[in-house]
Structures are given as C-alpha cells and as structure tokens.
Amino acid sequence: MTQAPTSSKATLRRHDREILSLALPAFGALVAEPLFLMVDSAIVGHLGTPQLAGLAIAGALLSTFVSVFVFLAYATTAAVARRVGAGDLSSALRQGIDGIWLALLLGLALVAVALPSAPWLVEVFGASETAAPHATTYLRISLLGIPAMLIVLAATGVLRGLQDTRTPLYVAIGGFAVNGALNLGLVYGAGLGIAGSAWGTVIAQCGMAAAYLFVVVRGARRHGASLRPDAAGIRASAQAGVPLLVRTLSLRAALMIATAVAARLGDTEVAAHQIILSLWSLMAFALDAIAIAGQAIIGRYLGADDAEGARQVCRRMVQWGAVSGVVLGLLLVLSRPLFIPLFTGDPAVRSTLLPALLVVALSQPISGVVFVLDGVLMGAGDGPYLAWAMLLTLAVFAPVALLVPVAGGGLTALWWAMTLMMTVRLATLWFRMRSGRWIVTGATR
C-alpha cells in the first residue's frame, strides 16, 4: 500500500533533477547573450551620445534579425532529442548537422540582402543625422557575423537535443569575456571607435561558432555521422522551422503593436512601457530556461516511445512553470523600491509605471505555464499548431490593444491587453496539451 506513493515521489524527484540539470545552465546561457550588447553599450557610450545612439539602432536591427531565426535552435532541439530518445546518436547528429548547414545558408543569404541595404535600414529606424553614420558603420561590420550567430543558434539546438546545456553556458561565458576584452582593445587601444566594437563582437561570435562546430564535429566523427550537406535533410530542417518562424513573427508583431500603442499614449507612457518590457523580458529568460528543458526532455521521451513518461514530465513542468511565475511575480512586487530608481527618477514615469507593474506581476503565473507548454509542444515537434495558435492570439490581441488609446485607456490598460494575450495563449496551449494530440512517438514525427 505504501509502495506506490514512494515510487511516485521518486519519479517526481527524478523529473525535478532532470529539469534542474538542464534549466539552470540554459538560464545562464540565456542571460549571457544580452550581456554582449550591454558590454558594447558601456564601452561605446564613452565615445559619445551619437555613437551610443547609432549602436542602439544597429543593435535593435541585429537583434531582430537573429530573433526571427531562433527557430533554428528550437526545431533542431526537438529533432535531435527524438533521435536521442530512439537511441540513434548518429542520426541525431546528422539531423543537427543539417540544421547547421541550413543556418549557414540562411546567414549568407541574409548578409547578401542586408549588407547593401544597411543605410536604408538605419534610415527606416529614424536615426538622426549625427547617429546614422555610426549606426551604418556598426551594422555593416556586424552583419558579417550573422552567419556565425545563426550557426550558434543551430548548434545550441544540437547540444540541447543531446541533453547538454552546460556546453552552451561555457561557450556563452567565454564569448562574453572575449567580446569585452576585444571591444576595449579595439575601441580604445587600436583607436577604431565604434567600428572596433563591431569587429570585436564579430570575432567573438565567430569564435563561439568555431567552439560549437568543434564539439559537434567531434561527436559526429565519434558516431559515424556524415558532415557533408544533404539537400533532403536541409529541406526537412527548413520545413520544420517554417511554422516556428510564423509563430515567432506573430509574437514579435504583438510586441511591436504594444510598443506602438504605448508611443501613441505619450512620452511618459512609452518610457514606463520600455522599463516594464525590459523587466518582462528578463523574467522571460527564467521561464524560457524551463521551456528549453521541456523541449529537450519531451523530445527524448517521445523518441523513446514513452508516451506516459512524456505526459508525466509535462505535468511536472507545468507545476514548475506555475510556481516559478508566482515567485517571479512576488519578487517583482517586493523589489520594486530597489529597481525602479535605477531606471528613472521622473515622478510621472514612476506613477505611470507602478499600477502597470502590478498587472505584470499578477500575470506571471500565466506566463510561467505558457512558456512551459510552448516548450513542451516545440519538443513534440508540434510547430504547425503553435503557428496557428499564435496567429489566433495575435488576431484577438491586436484590435484590443489598438482600442486602448481610442477608449482613453492608459499604460495599465495596455498591460491588461498584454495579459489577455498571454491568457489566450494559455487557453490554446492548454487545450492542445489536454487533447493529447501532441503525443506522437518515434524517431520522427
């Protein structure tokens, strides 16, 4: 009579250890990535305001380019994890190498299109006459590192699929340190100014890509996986990525709409919105780390034909997401006297910020479950459903958000609309999870 509860507790502890072992290093790697731009900003900021403004514009463009192709990591993680679960490491690595070849091809294509368009892209972003030359210089040089950035995304997906999130953490830390040292040396030591910052980042990104390729190639040789490009495999990787691209673009569109609405509300509101969005993004890193663990673990269970194991770990990760959301929400409320003065000293911005911040805190448990279920369905290779669900969410959110200024609402009303967006996402993802239709076992979906 007492054996079943003991077994159940042992299973939960095993799931918890597995989730933690993958999520904690993933969180470290996720946090390290935005630190690249922070280091660049700190170093370039001492060159002058026009240089810093130029970096902000170019950095926003580069972040957009890379975030659009984040499906290279997501789709590769799911595909590789399934084959790992099936016990076919050679096929898993072969699938990962196809994803890396796809990343290289997309990176080269993006450079070919964006490099000659750099001045126009900077102008579209509304750069001033003094900032535009610096933005164009930084963008043109940094674009040369785009293939390496996309290779890093795909190779990160390979290692996550292999249940390894520690190596990406080590590579991210190493890249961060090299980037900082190169920036200081090239910007001030060599006197290259903002161009030196761009070259430092490009060299660091290429170094990270080389480190990943070394690890993946070594694994491929050990398990007899071919390194040559395979047209069918690259095409399959692209097809798996298209629905996730649609999902990502829809999510980016929702965030852009929110910022555009905040801008229409006034300078005070958009300033407060930017602060909240930064905090919301920071908390998203913590929740996304659990989602990344979900992608890797769920893919492995399904590849091993263990549908019940996939259900169990899904339920446990949902609990993790909900509890993490509650903790983050409480931390946000309790620590507000500490971080708000760091962002602004304007009393008007502070008064606008506070009620909207409480809405964000209340919505964190919803966000926690959404991130986890997003990761579960990605790990299951359920990309088409995720694309349709996000398109539906955007269709609900967009008119509500656009009505906020028309109805005389302020920033708090806008963040209630953002909460509606996350609630719709929760409903669509929860429905899919409960239906069980995401559970398709085998080495391929």
N, C-alpha and C positions, 0 to 999 in steps of 0.2 A: 504493500500500500504506500510505502514511503519512497519507493524507488523512482516512480515517475516524476515527482517534483524535483528530486535530486538531479535526474537526467535533464530535466527542463532547465534547471538553474545552470548546470554545466554547459548546456548548449548556448544559453544566453551569454555566459561568461566567455565562451569561445568566440561568439559573434562580436562581443564587445572588444575583445583583444584584437581581433582581425580588423575591425573598423578603425580602432585607435591606431594600430600599426600603420595603416595606410593614410588615414586622415591627417594625423599630426605632421608628418613630413610634407604632405601635399599642401597643408596650410602654410608652412614655412616657405615653400617654393612660390606659392601664390602671392604672398606678401612681398617676397624679394623682387618680383617682376616690376611693380610700380615704383620701387625704390630707384630703378635706373633713371627714370625721368626726374625724380626728386633730387638725385645727385647732380644731374645735368643742370637742373634749375638753380641749385645752390651755387654751383660754380659759375654758370653763365650770368647769374644775377649780379655778380660783382663787376661784370663788364659794362653794364648799363641797362637802363629800362628798355630801350629799343631792342637790344639783343634778347632780353628776357621775354619781351612780348613776341618776338619772332620765334623763339623756342616754343612758347605756349601754342602758337598757331601750328607750327610744324609738328609738334608733339601730338596735338589733337588729331591731325590728319594721319599720322603714323599709327596711332592707337586705333583709329577707326579701321584702317587697312587690315591690321593684324587681327582685331576682334571679329571682323567679318569672316576670317578664315579659321576661327577657333574650332570649327567642325573637324579640321584635320586631326586635332587631338582627340575629340570626342568619338568620332567614327572609328578611328584606329584603335582606341582603347577597347571598345566593345568587340570589334572583330578579332583582335588578338586574344582577348580574355576568353572568348568562346573556344578558340582552338587550344588554349592552355588547359581549359577545363576538360576538353576532349583528349588531352594527353598528347597532342601533336605539336611539339615545340617547333619543329622545322617549318610546318605550315603556318604557325603563328608568326614566326619571324619573317617568313616570306610575305605574309599579308602586311606586316609592318613595313617592310622594305618597299612594297608597292605604294603605301601611304607616303613614305618619304620621297619617292620619285614624283608622286603627284604634287607634293609640297614644292619641290624644286621647280617643276614645270610652271605651276601657278605663280611662284615667286618671280621667275624670269619674265613671264607674261605681264605681271603687274609692273615690274620695273620698266619694261618696254613701253607701256602705256602711260605710266605716271611721270617718268623722268622728263619727257619733253613738255608735260602739262603742268610742271611744278609752279611756274609763275602764275598761271591761270588759277590753279587750285588755291594758292595763297590769296589771290585777289578775291575769289569767291567767299573766302572766310572773312573778308572785310579787314585785312591788315592795313594799318596806316602806312603812309609813305616812308616813314622812318623805320618801321618794323619789317616791311615787306622784303627788302633785300636780305636781311638776316634770316627771315623765315625761309626764303627761297634757297639760300645757301645751305642751311641746315637740312632742309627737306631733300634737296638734290643729292647730297652726300649720304644721308641716312637711308635713302631708298636703295642704295647699293647693298645694304644689309638685309633687305626684305627677304630674299631667298633663304638666308641663314635663319631669320626669325621664323619663317614658316617650317623650315626643316626642324627647328627646335620644337615647334608645336607638335608635328607629326611624331618625332622621335620620343617626345614626352608621352604621347599616347601609347607608343610601343611599350615603353617601360611600365607605364601604369597597367597596361593589359597583362604584362608579365608579373604583376603584383609587386612592382618595385617603385615606390615613391621616394625612397631615400636618395637614389642617384640623382633624380631631378633637383632635389633640395641641395645636394652638394654642388651640382653644376651651377645652380642659380646663385649660391653664395659666392662661388669662385668668380662667376661672371660679374657679379655686383662689385667685388673687390677690384678686379682688373679694370672694370669700367671707371671706377672712381680714380684709380691711380693714373690711367691713361688720360682721363679728362684733365686732371690737374697738370700733368706733364705737357700735354699738347696745347691746352688753352693758354697757360701762363709760361711754362718752361720754354716751349717752342714758339710762343707768341702767335699761335694760329687763330686765337679768338674763338668765335662760335663754330667755325669750321673744325677746329681741333676737338671740340666737344662731340661733334657729329662723327668725326673719324674715330674717336675713342670708343663710342658706342658701337659703330660698325665692326671694329676689330674685336671688341668683347663678344658681340653676337656671333661673329664667325668662329671665335674660339669655343663658345658654347656649342655651336653646331658640330664642330670638329670633335669635341668631347663625346657628344651623344653618338655621332657616327662611329667613333672608335668602339664604344660599348656595344652598339647594335651589330656592327660588322663582326666583332669578336664572337658574339653569340651566334650569328648566322653561320660562321665557319665551324663553330663547335658542333652545331646541329645539322650541318649539311644543307643549309638554305642558300639558294642562288641569290647573288647580288645584282644580277642583270635586270634591267627594266622589262616588265612583262605587260604588254598592252592590255590584255584581258584583266589582269589584276589591278592595274591603274584605273581602268574604266570602272571596275567594280567598286574601288575605293571612292571614285568620284560620284558614282550613283548613290552610294550610301551617305555621302556627305551633302547631297543636294537638299534633302528635307531638313537637315540640321542647319543648312545655310538659310533656308526660308524662315526657320524658327528664330535664328539669331537676328536676321534682318528685321523681322516683325518686332522683336523685343527692343532692338535699337530704335526702331521707329517710335515705339511707345515712349521711350525715354526722351527722345528728341521732341516729341509733341509736348511732353510735360515741361521741358525747359523753355520751349517756345511760348507756352501759355504763361509760365512764370514771368518771362520777359515782358509780356503784354500787361501784366499786373503792376509793373513798376520796378524801379531800380532796387528799392528796399526788398521787395519780394523776391526778385531774381537772385539777389545776394544771399538772402536767407535760404533760398531753394538750393543754391550751389553748395552751401555748407551742409545742408541735410543730405543732399545727394552724395556728397563725399563720405559722410558717415554711413549712409545706407550701403554704399559700395564697399566700405571697409568691413561691415558686418557680413556682407555677401561673401567675402573671402572665407570667413569662418564656416559659413553654411555650405559654400561650394566645396570645401575640403571634404565634408561628409558625402556630398554628391559624387565626388571623384572616387571615393572609396566604394560607393554604390555601383558606379559604372564597372569598376574592375571586378568586384566580388560577384555581382549579379551575372555578368557575362561568363565568369568561370563556372558558376553553378549551372547555368543553362547549358553551357558547352559540355558539362559532365552528365547531362540528362537528369539532373537533380532538381526537379520542379518544386518539391516540397522544401528543400533547402533554400531555394530562391525565395519562396514565399516567407519562410521564417526570417531570413535576414532582411527582407523588405520590411516586414512588420517592425523588426528591431530598429532599423534605421529611421523609420517614421517616428518612433519614440525618441530617438536621438535628436532628430530634427526639431520636434516639438519642444523638448526640454531645452535644447540649445537656443531656440528662439525666445523662450521665456527668460532665460539667463541673460541673453543679449539685450532684451527689452528692459529688464531691470537695471542692468549696467548703464544703459543709455540714460535712463531717468536719474539714477543716483549720481552719476559722474558729470552731469551737465554743468554744475558750477565750476568744474575743473577745466573742461574743454571749450566751453563757449567763449570765455575771454581770450583763448588762443586764436580764435577765428575772427572775432570782431569786437570792437569797443563801442560800436554805434548802438545807442539805446533803442532806436527804431527797428534796427535789424534784429536785435535781441528779443524785443517784444513780439515781433512777427514770427520769429523762429520757434519760440517755446511751445505754443499750442500745436503747431505742426509736428514738432519733435515728439510730443506725447502720442500723436496718432501713429507715427512711425514705430514707437516703442510698443504700442498695443498690437501692431500688425506683425511683429517679429515671429510669434509662434506660427502664424500662417505662412510667412516666408520660409521658415525652417522646414516645414513639411513640403512646401512647393519645391524647394531646392533638392530635397532628398528624392522625391518622386520623379523629378526631372532626371536625376542621375540614374535612378532605377530603370526608367524607360529607355534612356540612352544606352545603358549597359545591356538591355534586352534587344537593342537594335530596332526599337520601335519609332524610328525617325519620322515616317510619314504621319503617324498620329500626332507626334509632338508639333509638326509643322501646322497641321490643320487646327490643333488646339490653340496654338499661339495666334494664328490668323483670326480665329473666333474671338480670342481675348482682345486683340487689337481693335476688332470691329465694335466691341462693346465699350472699350475704354476711350477710344478717340472722340466720339461725339460727347460723351460725358465730360471729358477733360476740356474740350473746346467750349463747352457751355459754361464753364466756371466763370470766366470774366463777363460773359453775357448776362449771367444771373446775378452778378455783383458779388460773387464769392471771392475769397482771398486765398492765400497760400495754404491755409488749413483745409479748405475745401478741395484744393488741388491734390493734397496728400490723402484725403479721403477717397478721391478718384483713383489714386495710385493703389490704395488699399483694396478698392473694388477690383482693380486689375489683378492683384495677387489672389483675391478671393475667387475670381473666375478661373484663374489658372489652377487653383486648388481644386475646384469643382471638377474641371475637365480631367485633371490628372488622377484625382481620387476615383472618379468613375471608371477610368481605364484600369487602375490598379485593382479595384473590386471585381471588375469583369473577368480578370484572369486571362484576357486575350493577348496580353503582352508576353505570356509564358509560352515561348516556342523553343524547345530544346534542340540540341545538336550543335555540331561544329560551325554550321552556318544557319542563318535564319531563313 
